[in-house]
């Protein structure tokens, strides 16, 4: 942090020195926005809205800076003033549409976006550019924005449609082309994104923004060297273009994950590049929050808590409490985590809250032994935004750790059905959770006949275990086979004389696998169940008393006191038989 502060101080010195001599032109402000020097841009634009108060563009770009920083009320105020100056300001209507979109007021967003398009000149692509970017907000930089949300296909498609209109109206508008590439990239439409970025670079090969955008595309394709080359081209054109260093840092992180042998070196390089990004912007609270997002990805929660604590003292943006709460939880500082997350979730605009806010609050409350409130917040996270399917995996894991198996099963079901990140272990936990939830209901019914037993949970468990067995690249895993057998056992008849044997092939396979690897303390309980099931099947279904005796003898060797074993040897297993 000391190093960052020194770099930042130097950067701020340059900023304030430079501001006094900069010509306060709109072009200068737009360049500052492009370089993500938002404080500098706001200072210029506030001056311009006073000295050139009759120009609606000044109000639009001031509002756009506020929108990029998620100060939507201030953004809306600036756009409204711009329309007051010029009732036919296409840009300011695009801005109002962007605010409405972020606030999920889709009707107003559509009305304002349509007004912006109708007011745009026949050869002016810029209003189309910002309508398209409005659909992509609050996403910035890469495909995921500061609040963790990704661009939905519907928003991306709307952006692509309007940006193509802008491209037709103004084919050489680089801003339109880069935005079009970003919209396509957000949906992994790499060929379309590449075509848009290449068109922008054909017009201006030295465009820092276009070079960085194409570099991010190569990063997505795991072409690390290609990505770095593009960032270097951007910096050759403008050595002070901070976003190039930020995306270079993101690429370093991706490279670290792809090559564990280089992990430490690449994470260090990523941190160094991010510090360069900070030094070239303005070290504003918003920039520090971008740094906080970076620290989350590097899992540097100690530094994150320090940064968030410093930010909380300025009270400039309530979102710092999200970072503080997350970091404090990961650092096991649960009291601080609960205080910060409670403040964030109760005082922030509900539209700014995302599932992970309630996930971390719930986890924190559970860590503080307040399970009932914790579970309520985990469930709230589940219902907050069903489009963010990856969060279901985290929520399911939390319920699983609490042994809340029915809740865990339902969350795992959504996660394994919809997320590309679900692993076979997630499918296993889904199946096990459904099995345990059914078993819990069955036990409860034995003492309370009014309890309803949901047999569909067995079907779901069966499906999960079957999926794993089909996907396993090598031989079956004994534990999975055992639980699949247990599910089939529940599905079978309770009448031993009419047993269908649904579990028989699974228990036989489990016995074969376990006898081959060896019976030990971790599996002998499951082996006991398997021997007893197979013994009962041989005794009552096959009428093969010799085989039954063999299985029960093996069961007796594991646990001679088991009630099922002693019953057999007292009745059916008598030698006289």
N, C-alpha and C positions, 0 to 999 in steps of 0.2 A: 504493500500500500504506500510506503514512503516513496518508493521509486515512482509509482504512478502519480502521486501528489506533486513530486518535483517536475515530472514531465508536464503534468497538467498546468502547473503554475507558469512554466515557461511558455506553454501554448497560450494561456490566458494573457500573458504579457504581450505576446505578439498580436493577439486578437485585439486588445484594447488600443495598442499602438497603431495597428492597422486601421481600426475603425475611424480614427480621427482624420485619416488622410484619404480614406476610400471615398470615391465619388458615390453619393448615395443614389445610385441608379437602380431601376428595377432589374436590369440585367445582372448587376452585381448581387442583388438579393437572390435572384434565381440561381446563380452559380453557388451561392452559399447554401441554399436549400439542397441542391444536387450533391454538394459535398457533405451534407448532413451537419452543417454548422448552423444549427437551428437558432441558438441564442443570437448569433451574429445577424442572421437573416431577420429575426423578429425586430432587433434594434433598428435595422435599416428600414424595414417595412412600416414600423410604427412612425418613424420619421416621415416616410413618404406619404402615409395616409394623412399626415398633417400638412406637409408642404405641397403635396399634389392631391388634395382631397377630392378633386373632380375626376380622378382616374380610377375606375372600378377595378382594374387589374391589381392595383396595390392592395385593395381590401381582400381580393380573392387569395393572393399568395400569402398574406398574413393569416387568413383563415386556414389555408392549407397547412401551414406550419403547425398551427394549433391542432389541426386534425391528425397530423402525423404523430403529434405528441400525446394524443388522446385527451385533449382538452376540448371536448365537443361543444360545451356551452360557449366558450370563447370563439371557437370556429364559427358557430352559427351566428353569433353577433357580428363577426366581421363580414361574413357572406351577406347577411341582411343589409348591412350598411352599404356594401357594394351594389346591391340591387336598388337601394334608395338613390345612389348616385346615378345609376344607369339601369332603368327597369328592364332593359333588353340585354342584360349582361349574361351571356351564355355560361361563362366561367363560374359566376357566382351561383347560378342555378345548379351547375354541376356540383359545386361545393355543398349546397344545401341538400342535394340528393345523397351525397356521400355521408353527411351527418345522419340523415334519416336511415340510411342503410346500416350504419354502425349501430344505431339505436333500435334496429330491427323493426322500423316503421316502414314496411315494404310498400304500402300504398303511396305514402308521401314521397318515398325515394323514387318510385317509378314516375310519378307526376313531375317531380323536379328534373329528373334525368331527361324525360321526354321534352320538357321545356327547353333545357340546355341544347338538345340536339336540334330542335326546331329553330332556335335563335342562332345557331352556329352558321357562319358564312359558308358558302359553297366550297370554298377552297381553304378553309381554316380547320385544320385537324386538331388544334389544341383543346377545344371543348370536348371533342370525342375522346381525346387522351385522358382527360380528367374524369369523365364519366366512367370510362373503363377502369381507371385506377380506383374510382369510388367503389366499384363492385369488389375490388380486391382488398379494400380496407377491412379490418385493421392490419392486414398483412403488410409487412415491409421487409426489404432486404431479400431474404430467401423465401421459401414456401410457407414458413410459419412465422406468425407475427408475435409481438411482445406479449400478447395475452395467451399465447399457446394455441390459438385456433388456426386451422388450415382453411384454405379456400375451398368452398363446396363446389361440386361440379356445376350446379345451377348458376352460381355467381360467376364462375370462370367462363361458362358458355355465354352468359349475358355480356361479360366484358369483351370476349373475343368477337362477338357479333358487332358491337358498337365500335370497337377498335378497327375492325375491317372496314367499317363505313368511313372512319377517319382516315384510314390508309388510302381508300379510293378518292377521298376528297383532297388529300394532301400527301401524295406518295413519298415525298422527301422529308417528311416530318419525323426526325429521329426519335423524339419523345413518344410518338404514337407507335413506332416500330418496336422500341424497347418494351413499352407497356404490353404490346401484343405478344412479344416473346415471353414476358413474365407470366401473363395469363395462361399461355400454353404450357409453360414449364410447371406451373402449379399443379397441372393435371398429368404431368409426365409425358406430354406430347412433345417429345424431344425434337423430332424432325421439323415440326411447325415452329417451335421456338428457335431452332437453329436458323431456319429460313428468315425469320424476322430479325434476329440479331445480325445475321450476315448482311441483310439489306441495309441495316443501320450503319454497319462498318464500311460497306461499299460507298456510302455517302460521305462518311467521315471516319477514316481508319484510326484517327487519333482520339475518338470520343472515349473519355474515361468510363462513362456510364455503360456504353455498349460493350467495351472490352471486359469490364467487370461482369456484366450480365452473361456474356458468353463463357467467361471463366466459371461462373456458378453452374452453368449447364454442363461443362466438362466435369466439374466436381460431382454432380449428380450421376454422371456416367462412370465415376471412379477413375477418370483420366486425370490423375493428380498433377502430373507434369504439364499437361495441356492447360489445366486451370491456372496453375502458377504462372505460366507463360503469359496468359491473358492479363493477369493482375499486374505483372511486370510491365506490360505494354501500357496499361492505364497509368501506372506511376511514371513511366517514361514521358508520357504526354503531360502529366500533372503530378509532380512529386508530392504534392500536399493533398492528394485525393484520398481522404481517409477511408471511404467505403472499400477501397481496394485492399487495405490492410485487414479490415474486418472480415471480408470474405476469404482472404488468404488464411486468416486464423480459423475460420470455419472449415476450410479445406484441410488444414493441418489436423484438426480434430477427426475428420473423416479418415484421413490417412492413418492416424494413430489407431483407430478402431480396426482398420483393415489389416494392420501389421503389428501384432502385439510386441514383436521384438524391437520396434521403433517407438513404442507408445510413449515412454517418458520423454524422449527427445522431441517428438512431434508435439506433445502437449506443452512443453516448454516453449517451443517455437510459436505455437498458437498464442500463448500468453504474451510473448514478446510482441507479436503482430497486433494483438488487441490493444496493448498499451500504446503502440504507435497510432492506432486508430483514435484512441481517446485523446492523445496529444494533438492530433490534427483537427479535432472537432472543437468542442467548447467546454468540456467537463461539466456540462449542465447536469441537473438531476436526471433528466431524460437519458443522457448519454451514459450516466452511471447505471441506470436501470438496464440499458442494453448490455452493459458489462455484467450486470447481475444475471441476465439471461445466459450469457456466456459461461459464467461460473457454475450455473446449474448444469450445463451440458458437460463441464469438466468434473462435476461432482466435488468442487472445491467449496464445501459448505462452511469451512472455518473462515475463509476470506469473504464468502458471501455474507455471513453474519456480521462481520466487521463493516463491510460496505453498507449493508442495509441499516445497521445501527446508526452509522454516520448520517445516512440519508434521512432517517426518521427524525433526527434532530432539527432538520430544516423544515420539516412538515410541508414540503412543497408538493408532494403527490402522495395521495393515500395508498397508492399501489405498493409503496415501499414495504408496507406491512405484510403483504403477501410474501415478499422475499424474506423478510425477517422471520416470519412464522415458519416458512419452509426450512430455512437454514437452521433455526433453533431446534426444530423437531429432529432434523438429521443429526444435529450435535447433541441430542438428548437433553436439551435445555427446555423441558416441557412447559414450565411455568411461563417463560418468555414466549414460547410458541403459542400457547393458548391465548395469552393476552393480545399478541399481535394479530393472530388469525380471527379472534373474536371482533377486534376493532375493524379489521378489513371487511369481514362478512356482514357486519351490522351497519357500518357507516358508508360503504361504497354503494354506488348506484347498482342495483341488482343486475342491470344489463352488462356490467363489467365482470361479474363473477363467473367463474368456470368450474367444472367438476372437481378439479384438483384442489380448489380452495376448501371445499367441504371434505374432500378426501383427507387432506392434511389435518384439518380441524378434528375430524372424527378420529383419526389415528392418535392425535395428541390427547384427546379426551380418554381414549381407551388406555393409553400409556399412563394416564393419571388415575386409572381405575374407575373412571366414570363411563362404564361401558354403555349404559342405556342412552346417554346423550351422544356418545361416539357412534353408535349404530344408527341413530336417527340421522346424523350428518352423513354417514356413508351412504345411506339410502337416498338422501337428498342429492348427493353427488350423482347417483345412478339416474335420477330423473331429470337432472338439470339440462343435459344436452346429449341426447341419444346418438347424435352424429359422431361424437368423439369416442369411437368404439374402443380405442386402446386404453382409455381410462378404466374400462370395465375389468381389464386384467389386474390392475392395481387394487381395485375395489374388491374383486373376487379374492385376491390373495389376503386382503385384510380380514374378510369374513372367514376365510379358511383358517387363518391363524387363530381366530376366536372360536373355532369349531361351530360357527353358525352355518351349518352345512346347506340348508335349503337356500339361504340367501347367497351363499358362495356358488352353489350349483347354478342358480339363475343368472348370476353375473358371468360365470365362466361360459355358460351357454351362448350368451350374446357375444362374448369375446372370441370364442373359438369359431363361431359362425361367420363373424364379420371382419375380424382383424387379420392382417397378413403376418402379424408378429406372433400369433399363437403357436406354441410349441407342443410337442407330444406330451410333455409333462403337464401342460395346461389341460389338455384333453383328459389325461389321467386324473387330475384333481377334479375335473368336472364329473367324470364317472364316479369317482370315489365319493364326492359330495352328494350326488343323487342317491347313491347306495346308502350312505349313512343317514341321510334325511328320511328315506323310506323306512329304514330300520328303527329310527327314533319314533316315527309315527306308529309303527307296528307294536313297539314296546308300550307306548302310551295307551294304545287301544286295549291291551291286555288287562289294564286296570280301569279303563274308562271306555265302555262300549260306544259312547257317543263320538269318540275321536274318529275322524274320517281319514282313511289311508289312501293316498294318491298313488295308484299303481303305475301311472304314466312315468313316475320317476324311475322305475325299474327299466322302462323302455328307453329312457334317455341315458341311463347308466350303461345299458347294453350297447346302445349306439356308440357311446364314447369309447368303450373298451374295444369294440369291433373295429372302429376307425384306427385306433393305435395298432392293433394286430395286423391290419392291412398295410400300414405305413412303415412298420419296423423293417429296417434294411437287413437285419440278421435274424438270429433265432429269437423266439418269443421270450419276454421277460416274465419270470415266474410270478412276481407279485401281481402283475396285471392279469395274468391267467387266473390266479387265485380269486381275485375280486370279481372277475367275469364269471367264474364258477359260482361264487356266492350269490351274484345277481340271478343267475339261472336257477339256483337252488330255491330262491324266493318265488320265482315264477312257476316253479313246479307245484304239484299237488301236495297238500299237507297229509294226505293219506298214504302211508308208506306202501300199502298194498297196491295202490294205483299210481305210484310214482312214474313219471314219464321219462326221467333220466336226462332232462335238459342240461343238467350240470355235469353229467358223467364224463363226457369227453374232455371237459375243461379240467376237472379234478384229476383225471388220469394223466393229462399233459403236465399239470402242476407237479404231481407226484414224480413223474419221470424226470422233469427238469431238476427238481430239488434233490432227489436221491442221487442224481448224477453229480451235483455240485456239493452235496453234503448237508445234513440236517444240523442246525445250530440253534442257539437261543432266539435268534431273530425270526426264524421261520417254523419252529417246532409247533407253535400254536396253530398255524395254518395247516401244517401237515396233519395234526391231530384231527382237525375238521375234515380234511380230505379223506383220511383213512376211514373215519366213522361214516361219512357219506357213502363211500364206495363199499364199505362193509355192509351197511344197511341195504344198499341196492342189490348186492350179491345175495344177501339173506332173504329179502322179501320179494324181489322182482325176478332175479334169475334162479332162485332156489338153489344156489351154489353154496352150500354150507361150508365146504372146504375153503373156498376163496374168501368167504365172509370171515371165517376163523383166522385166516392169514392177515387180513386187513385189521381186525380188532386186536390181534396179537401185537402188530406193529404200533397200533394206537396205545395199547397198554404199556408198551416199552417207553412211550413218551410221557404218559401220565396215567398211572394205574389207579388214581383216585377220581378220575373224571366220571361223572355220574352216568354218562352214556356208555362208557366202557364197562363199568361195574354192572350196569343193568344187563348188558349183553351176556356177560359171563355168568350172571345169575339165572338167566332164562335161556335164550336161544343158543348161547354158546356153550352149554353144558356138554362135557365130553360124551355123556350117555346118548346124546342126540346123534 
